[in-house]
């Protein structure tokens, strides 16, 4: 077993609210997420290089599943110890981007550049593949993210000119789709993150700098907006639901974690651009555990950052 380098630093008192600039250049003071400790985990090397993390998700036991740009799936325990890892079946064309744990125990990976979903068991044995290149029902271009509802139906985001979300039952039967490429409400430019909560799907519409909300039958509901003035989201790349039903977004362009009330109340955020503690560089993914720990795939810094609130 390889133990990941683990550094713990405690932030002094409550982090002071700061002015954060949105992508439109307007600075507006907003509250910070109250973080009391930041843990930094180094990514394990693969040969001479240190790969960068991309997708993240927790299981019910608090183990963290990490997808990186070496084409690996890595499983860490709560202390940051690497327990096991495996490789995607192919990765020469491009590396995968999203990972999701299904209710039946399967590990589903968005094998982005191979236009498919690959299913593994928890030990890394490949079980099946779903999809092929195309724009028809059940076909994909670039798969990016997945989520599952309590009935076992799963939803797959894809981009590459035919940006949409497709819905499948637990056996992989196509049930429908919504979206399309564009800037109007209900359309997407690079949907990168998706979560299900209480009958609604929240989709990170990255290039359009917004989160869109749909009913899980695909009906457009709204663009999630705060009731108070705030900086705009800047390339939201992933989403997670916290234990109190708050929505967390990681901003690839904004280099921060943003917390949003599902009803549009005042958000909080954490992070800025850089390489130190409390700073991120093009973060790609995030996950929130059942006990409220937030882990960020700090992609540009090639590390995992754990936030304790």
C-alpha positions in Angstrom: 0.0 0.0 0.0 1.2 3.5 -0.8 0.4 6.2 1.7 -0.2 9.6 0.2 1.7 12.5 1.7 -0.7 14.2 4.0 -0.3 17.7 5.4 -2.8 19.3 7.8 -3.0 23.0 8.5 -5.5 24.7 10.7 -6.9 28.1 9.6 -7.0 30.6 12.4 -10.6 31.5 13.5 -13.3 32.0 11.0 -12.1 33.0 7.6 -12.9 36.6 7.0 -15.3 37.5 4.2 -13.5 38.9 1.2 -14.4 40.6 -2.1 -14.4 38.0 -4.8 -14.4 39.0 -8.5 -16.8 37.3 -10.9 -16.0 36.7 -14.5 -17.8 39.9 -15.4 -15.2 41.8 -13.4 -17.6 43.0 -10.7 -16.4 42.6 -7.1 -19.1 41.9 -4.5 -18.5 40.9 -0.9 -20.0 37.5 -0.1 -19.6 35.3 2.9 -17.0 32.6 3.0 -17.6 28.9 3.8 -16.4 28.5 7.4 -13.4 26.2 7.1 -11.5 25.2 10.2 -8.9 22.8 8.7 -7.4 22.2 5.3 -5.7 18.9 4.5 -3.6 18.5 1.3 -3.0 15.1 -0.2 -0.4 14.6 -2.8 -1.4 12.5 -5.9 0.7 9.3 -6.2 3.2 9.3 -9.0 2.7 7.2 -12.1 6.2 6.5 -13.4 8.1 9.9 -13.7 5.0 12.1 -13.6 2.4 13.2 -11.0 -1.0 12.9 -12.6 -3.8 15.4 -12.0 -7.1 14.5 -10.4 -10.4 15.1 -12.2 -13.5 13.3 -11.0 -14.3 12.5 -7.3 -17.0 10.7 -5.4 -17.5 9.3 -1.9 -19.0 6.0 -1.0 -21.2 5.4 2.1 -18.2 4.4 4.2 -16.4 7.7 3.5 -13.8 6.2 1.1 -13.0 8.6 -1.7 -12.9 7.4 -5.4 -10.6 9.5 -7.6 -10.3 9.6 -11.4 -7.1 11.1 -12.8 -5.6 12.1 -16.1 -3.3 9.0 -16.1 -6.5 6.9 -16.7 -6.5 5.6 -13.2 -9.2 5.0 -10.6 -7.8 5.4 -7.1 -9.5 4.6 -3.8 -8.4 6.4 -0.6 -9.6 5.9 2.9 -10.5 8.7 5.3 -6.9 9.3 6.3 -5.7 9.8 2.7 -4.2 6.3 2.5 -4.3 4.8 -1.0 -6.1 1.4 -0.7 -6.3 0.3 -4.3 -6.1 1.5 -7.9 -6.8 0.3 -11.4 -6.6 1.6 -15.0 -9.2 2.2 -17.6 -9.2 -0.4 -20.4 -8.0 2.2 -22.9 -6.7 5.8 -22.5 -4.4 6.5 -25.4 -6.9 8.6 -27.2 -7.9 10.6 -24.1 -8.5 10.4 -20.4 -11.9 9.9 -18.6 -13.6 12.8 -16.8 -16.4 11.7 -14.5 -17.0 9.0 -11.9 -20.2 7.9 -10.1 -21.0 5.1 -7.6 -24.2 3.3 -8.4 -26.6 2.1 -5.7 -26.0 -1.5 -6.8 -22.3 -1.2 -6.1 -21.0 -0.6 -9.6 -18.4 2.1 -10.3 -19.4 4.0 -13.4 -16.8 6.0 -15.3 -17.4 8.5 -18.1 -14.9 7.3 -20.6 -15.0 10.6 -22.4 -12.9 10.2 -25.5 -14.2 6.7 -26.1 -17.8 7.9 -26.1 -19.1 5.4 -23.5 -19.6 4.5 -19.9 -17.5 1.8 -18.4 -18.7 -0.2 -15.3 -16.4 -1.8 -12.7 -17.0 -3.5 -9.4 -15.5 -2.0 -6.3 -12.3 -3.9 -6.7 -11.7 -2.7 -10.3 -12.8 -5.6 -12.3 -14.5 -4.4 -15.5 -18.2 -5.5 -15.7 -19.5 -3.9 -18.9 -19.5 -1.0 -21.3 -22.4 1.2 -22.4 -22.5 3.4 -25.5 -20.8 4.2 -28.7 -20.0 7.3 -30.8 -23.0 9.0 -32.3 -25.9 11.4 -31.8 -28.8 8.9 -31.6 -30.6 7.6 -28.5 -28.0 5.7 -26.3 -25.1 7.0 -28.3 -22.6 9.6 -27.0 -20.0 12.1 -28.2 -18.0 13.2 -25.1 -19.4 11.8 -21.9 -18.6 14.0 -18.9 -20.7 13.3 -15.8 -23.4 11.0 -14.4 -25.8 10.8 -11.5 -28.5 8.4 -10.4 -31.9 8.8 -8.8 -33.4 6.6 -6.0 -35.1 4.4 -8.6 -31.8 3.5 -10.2 -32.3 5.5 -13.3 -29.1 7.3 -14.4 -28.4 10.5 -16.3 -25.4 11.0 -18.5 -24.1 14.4 -19.6 -22.2 14.8 -22.9 -20.7 17.6 -24.9 -19.0 18.1 -28.2 -21.6 19.9 -30.3 -24.6 17.8 -29.3 -24.7 18.9 -25.7 -27.4 17.1 -23.8 -28.4 14.8 -20.9 -29.7 11.3 -21.6 -31.7 9.2 -19.2 -31.5 5.4 -18.8 -33.1 2.9 -16.5 -30.9 0.7 -14.3 -30.5 -1.9 -17.0 -29.3 0.8 -19.5 -32.5 1.1 -21.5 -32.8 4.6 -23.0 -35.7 6.6 -21.5 -35.3 10.1 -23.0 -33.0 13.1 -23.3 -33.1 16.9 -22.9 -31.0 19.9 -23.7 -29.0 20.6 -26.9 -26.3 23.0 -27.8 -26.8 26.7 -27.2 -27.1 29.6 -24.8 -30.9 29.8 -24.3 -32.5 28.5 -21.2 -32.7 24.7 -21.3 -29.7 24.4 -23.7 -26.0 23.8 -22.8 -22.5 24.5 -23.6 -20.4 21.8 -22.1 -22.5 20.3 -19.3 -19.9 19.0 -16.9 -21.6 18.2 -13.6 -25.0 16.8 -12.6 -26.7 15.8 -9.3 -30.2 14.6 -8.5 -32.1 15.9 -5.5 -35.8 15.5 -4.6 -37.1 15.1 -8.1 -34.8 17.7 -9.7 -31.6 17.6 -11.7 -29.0 20.3 -11.2 -26.6 20.6 -14.2 -23.4 22.6 -14.3 -23.6 24.4 -17.7 -19.9 25.3 -17.7 -19.3 27.6 -20.7 -22.6 29.4 -20.1 -21.4 30.0 -16.5 -24.6 28.8 -14.8 -26.4 26.0 -13.1 -29.7 24.9 -14.7 -32.4 23.0 -13.0 -34.7 20.4 -14.6 -37.4 18.0 -13.4 -36.1 14.5 -13.7 -38.5 13.9 -16.6 -36.4 16.4 -18.5 -38.7 19.4 -18.2 -36.8 22.7 -17.8 -37.5 24.4 -14.5 -35.2 27.3 -14.0 -31.7 28.7 -13.9 -30.5 28.7 -10.3 -30.0 32.3 -9.2 -29.3 33.9 -5.9 -31.8 36.3 -4.4 -28.8 38.5 -3.4 -26.2 40.1 -5.6 -23.2 37.9 -6.1 -20.3 37.3 -8.5 -21.2 35.1 -11.4 -20.2 31.5 -11.6 -17.1 31.1 -13.7 -16.9 27.8 -15.5 -18.7 25.6 -13.0 -17.3 22.1 -13.6 -18.8 19.8 -11.0 -21.6 19.7 -8.4 -22.3 17.9 -5.2 -25.1 17.8 -2.7 -24.2 18.3 1.0 -25.8 16.6 4.0 -28.1 19.5 4.6 -29.2 19.6 0.9 -27.0 22.5 0.1 -25.5 22.5 -3.4 -21.7 22.9 -3.8 -20.1 23.9 -7.1 -16.5 23.8 -8.1 -15.5 26.6 -10.5 -12.8 25.7 -12.9 -12.4 29.4 -14.0 -13.1 30.9 -10.6 -10.7 28.7 -8.6 -13.1 28.3 -5.7 -15.8 26.2 -4.1 -19.2 27.9 -4.1 -22.1 26.9 -1.8 -25.6 27.6 -3.0 -29.0 27.2 -1.3 -31.3 25.3 -3.6 -33.9 28.1 -3.2 -31.5 30.8 -4.2 -30.4 32.3 -0.8 -27.1 33.9 -0.1 -24.2 31.7 -1.2 -20.8 31.2 0.5 -17.5 30.4 -1.2 -14.0 29.4 -0.4 -10.7 29.7 -2.3 -8.8 31.9 -4.7 -6.2 31.5 -7.5 -2.8 30.1 -6.5 -0.8 27.3 -5.2 -0.9 27.7 -1.4 -3.3 26.7 1.3 -6.8 27.9 0.5 -5.9 28.4 -3.2 -6.7 26.3 -6.3 -5.6 26.1 -9.9 -8.2 25.0 -12.5 -10.1 22.7 -10.1 -12.0 20.0 -12.0 -14.2 18.1 -9.5 -15.4 17.9 -6.0 -17.2 15.6 -3.6 -19.0 16.1 -0.3 -19.2 13.3 2.3 -22.1 12.3 4.4 -20.4 14.1 7.4 -19.8 17.3 5.4 -16.2 16.9 4.4 -15.5 18.6 1.1 -12.7 17.3 -1.2 -11.6 19.2 -4.3 -9.7 17.9 -7.3 -7.2 20.7 -7.4 -6.2 19.7 -10.9 -3.7 22.4 -11.9 -1.8 21.8 -8.6 -2.0 18.0 -9.0 -3.4 17.4 -5.5 -6.5 16.7 -3.5 -7.6 19.3 -1.0 -9.9 18.3 1.9 -11.9 21.0 3.7 -13.3 20.5 7.2 -16.1 22.9 8.3 
